[in-house]
C-alpha cells in the first residue's frame, strides 16, 4: 500500500516511521520544500502525481499552553489550511481512504469526563487553545461530511489524548507539559536547584499516552480500517494530576528537591480524560506504562536532544 504521511518530521510522524511494521508499506514523506501543505495547488498536484491509496494526516502546528495563548491566529489558520487542503485534495483525486489525526483539545471545556466522541461542538471550548481546537473541529467535520455525501470515501478521524515521547519538542515555549517538565527538572538537578515551580495548584488532571503507542494504533487502524468508527478516541482511559506527573518525572531523573506552586498561572481545563469505549470495542490497548514512557523519553532527551 502506498501511503502519504504528512508531518513525518513531527513526534507522531517519526514514531510511525520508526515502527516495526513500517517496512510493510510504501510511505511517501515529502519535506516542506517538496510540499507546502498550506498551498492548495501544491497539495493537489502532489496527490495527483503520486496516487496514494491512503493518506495519514499527522501534520500540524502544535505547542503547549504558552504557545497557544501567544499565537492563536497561527494555531487556527495554519492548522485549518493544512487540514482542509490535504483532505479536499485527497477527495478531488479519488483517494478513498484517509486517517485524520485530531486532538482531544476540541472537546468542550465543561463537558463531563470521560469525554465521548459525541461531545464535539456540544459546548464552549477551552479559551487557552481555542484556535487550535477550532481548526481540528473543522477538519474532523469535513471528513464526516465527505463520507456522508459519498460512502465510497472513508475519511476517519483519530482523536488521541495528550501525547509525549521520543522526537518530542523540549523547548518551554513550544512543547507540551511532559517534555517541558523533563527539561526543567533535568536542569534543576544539574544546577543543584532546591525547588521547581509548578503552574497552578497541580491538581488539574491530564491523560498522557506514549507516542509510540499511538503509532502502534495507527498500524492497527490501517489493518482494521473497515471496522474503524467515523471518529475514535485513542487513549489510556485513566489520568493523573499534574503533581503526579512532576513526581514521576523527578523519580526517573533522580531529582530530590521540592515543588512550589504558582497559582497565578493559567492551567487550562481541570480535567481532560477521554472515553475509550469505542477503542476497547475495537480491541486495542496501549502497552507502555507512565514510568516506562518517561524513562524512554528522558533517555532520548539526554542522548539525542542535548547532543544535537
Long-range contacts (C-beta under 8 A, 24 or more apart in sequence): 1-25, 1-26, 1-53, 1-54, 1-222, 2-26, 2-28, 2-50, 2-51, 2-52, 2-53, 2-54, 3-27, 3-28, 3-52, 3-53, 3-54, 3-55, 3-56, 3-222, 4-28, 4-30, 4-46, 4-47, 4-50, 4-52, 4-54, 4-55, 4-56, 5-29, 5-56, 5-58, 6-37, 6-55, 6-56, 6-57, 6-58, 6-59, 6-82, 6-86, 7-57, 7-58, 7-59, 7-60, 7-101, 8-58, 10-58, 10-59, 10-60, 10-62, 10-167, 11-163, 11-165, 11-166, 11-167, 11-168, 11-169, 11-211, 12-58, 12-101, 12-163, 12-211, 12-214, 12-215, 13-58, 13-59, 14-166, 14-167, 15-165, 15-166, 15-167, 15-211, 15-212, 15-214, 15-215, 16-56, 16-58, 16-215, 16-218, 16-219, 18-166, 18-215, 19-212, 19-215, 19-216, 19-218, 19-219, 21-219, 25-222, 28-52, 37-81, 37-82, 37-85, 37-86, 38-78, 38-81, 38-82, 38-85, 39-85, 40-85, 40-88, 40-89, 43-85, 43-86, 43-89, 44-85, 44-89, 44-92, 44-93, 46-89, 47-86, 47-89, 47-90, 47-92, 47-93, 47-95, 48-89, 48-93, 51-93, 52-90, 52-95, 53-95, 53-96, 53-97, 54-95, 54-97, 54-98, 54-99, 54-222, 55-86, 55-90, 55-95, 55-97, 55-98, 55-99, 56-98, 56-99, 56-101, 56-218, 57-82, 57-83, 57-86, 57-87, 57-98, 57-99, 57-100, 57-101, 57-139, 58-101, 59-86, 60-101, 61-132, 62-132, 62-169, 62-176, 63-169, 63-173, 63-174, 63-175, 63-176, 64-174, 64-175, 64-176, 64-177, 64-180, 65-128, 65-129, 65-266, 65-267, 65-268, 66-172, 66-173, 67-173, 67-174, 68-128, 68-129, 68-131, 68-132, 69-128, 69-266, 70-173, 71-131, 72-130, 72-131, 73-131, 74-131, 75-129, 75-131, 75-132, 75-135, 76-131, 76-132, 76-134, 76-135, 77-135, 78-135, 79-132, 79-135, 79-136, 79-139, 80-134, 80-135, 80-138, 80-139, 83-135, 83-136, 83-138, 83-139, 83-142, 84-138, 84-139, 84-142, 87-139, 87-142, 87-143, 87-146, 87-155, 88-142, 90-155, 91-146, 91-153, 91-155, 96-152, 96-153, 96-154, 97-154, 97-155, 97-225, 98-143, 98-153, 98-154, 98-155, 98-156, 99-156, 99-157, 99-158, 99-218, 99-221, 99-222, 100-139, 100-140, 100-143, 100-155, 100-156, 100-157, 100-158, 101-157, 101-158, 101-160, 102-136, 102-139, 102-140, 102-157, 102-158, 102-159, 102-160, 102-231, 103-132, 103-133, 103-136, 103-159, 103-160, 104-159, 104-160, 104-161, 104-162, 104-207, 104-233, 104-235, 104-272, 104-274, 105-129, 105-132, 105-133, 105-136, 106-133, 106-134, 106-136, 106-137, 106-140, 106-159, 107-272, 107-274, 109-269, 113-271, 113-272, 113-273, 114-237, 114-273, 114-274, 114-275, 114-276, 115-233, 115-272, 115-273, 115-274, 115-275, 116-233, 116-275, 116-277, 117-159, 117-229, 117-231, 117-232, 117-233, 117-275, 117-278, 120-231, 126-268, 126-269, 128-266, 128-268, 129-268, 140-231, 143-230, 144-230, 144-231, 147-230, 154-225, 154-226, 156-221, 156-225, 156-228, 156-229, 156-230, 156-231, 156-232, 157-230, 157-231, 157-232, 158-217, 158-218, 158-221, 158-232, 158-234, 159-231, 159-232, 159-233, 159-234, 159-274, 160-209, 160-214, 160-233, 160-234, 160-235, 161-207, 161-208, 161-209, 161-233, 161-234, 161-235, 161-236, 161-272, 161-273, 161-274, 162-206, 162-207, 162-208, 162-209, 162-272, 163-208, 163-209, 163-210, 163-211, 163-214, 164-208, 164-209, 164-210, 164-211, 164-293, 164-294, 164-297, 165-210, 165-211, 165-212, 165-293, 165-296, 165-297, 165-300, 166-211, 166-212, 166-296, 166-297, 166-300, 166-304, 167-211, 167-300, 168-211, 168-297, 168-300, 170-301, 170-305, 177-206, 177-208, 177-242, 177-245, 178-208, 178-245, 178-249, 178-294, 178-297, 179-297, 179-301, 181-245, 181-246, 181-249, 182-249, 182-253, 182-294, 182-297, 182-298, 182-301, 183-301, 185-246, 185-249, 185-250, 185-253, 185-255, 186-253, 186-255, 186-298, 186-301, 186-302, 188-255, 188-257, 189-253, 189-254, 189-255, 189-257, 193-257, 194-257, 194-258, 195-257, 195-258, 195-259, 195-260, 196-246, 196-250, 196-255, 196-257, 196-258, 196-259, 196-260, 197-259, 197-260, 197-261, 197-262, 198-242, 198-243, 198-246, 198-259, 198-260, 198-261, 198-262, 199-242, 199-261, 199-262, 199-265, 199-266, 199-267, 200-242, 200-261, 200-262, 200-263, 200-265, 200-266, 200-267, 201-261, 201-263, 201-267, 202-241, 202-242, 202-243, 202-246, 202-259, 202-261, 203-241, 203-242, 203-243, 203-270, 204-241, 204-242, 204-267, 204-268, 204-269, 204-270, 204-271, 205-239, 205-240, 205-241, 205-242, 205-270, 205-271, 205-272, 205-273, 206-239, 206-240, 206-242, 206-245, 206-271, 206-272, 207-235, 207-236, 207-237, 207-238, 207-239, 207-240, 207-272, 207-273, 207-274, 208-240, 208-245, 208-290, 208-293, 209-234, 209-235, 209-236, 209-286, 209-288, 209-293, 210-286, 210-288, 210-292, 210-293, 210-296, 210-297, 212-288, 212-293, 212-296, 213-286, 213-287, 213-288, 216-284, 216-286, 216-287, 217-284, 217-286, 220-282, 220-284, 224-282, 227-282, 228-282, 229-278, 229-282, 232-278, 232-279, 232-282, 233-274, 233-275, 233-276, 233-278, 233-279, 234-274, 234-276, 234-279, 234-284, 235-273, 235-274, 235-276, 235-279, 235-286, 236-276, 236-286, 237-273, 237-274, 237-275, 237-276, 237-279, 237-280, 238-273, 239-271, 239-272, 239-273, 240-290, 242-267, 245-290, 248-290, 248-291, 248-294, 249-294, 249-298, 251-291, 252-291, 252-294, 252-295, 252-298, 253-298
